[in-house]
């Protein structure tokens, strides 16, 4: 039993490490979104570019498929992240 618990604990630690990496990437993305917001403000551009959103969503789903991830889940994650990005951008415009 102890051996199984050790393996489970080790796997959970790997998930926690991966989760921290995801959070760091989200923070990096948020920083880049703020930089884009500043650029858009300085160039009188709107926060949302529907064409770009569609391109990015398609890219995410295609990349997700290559990694054998559910298109539905990847699409949902993209939508949440994009929505948060728009909120950041609007706060800087």
Helices and strands as residue ranges (DSSP letters): H 2-42, H 50-66, H 71-92
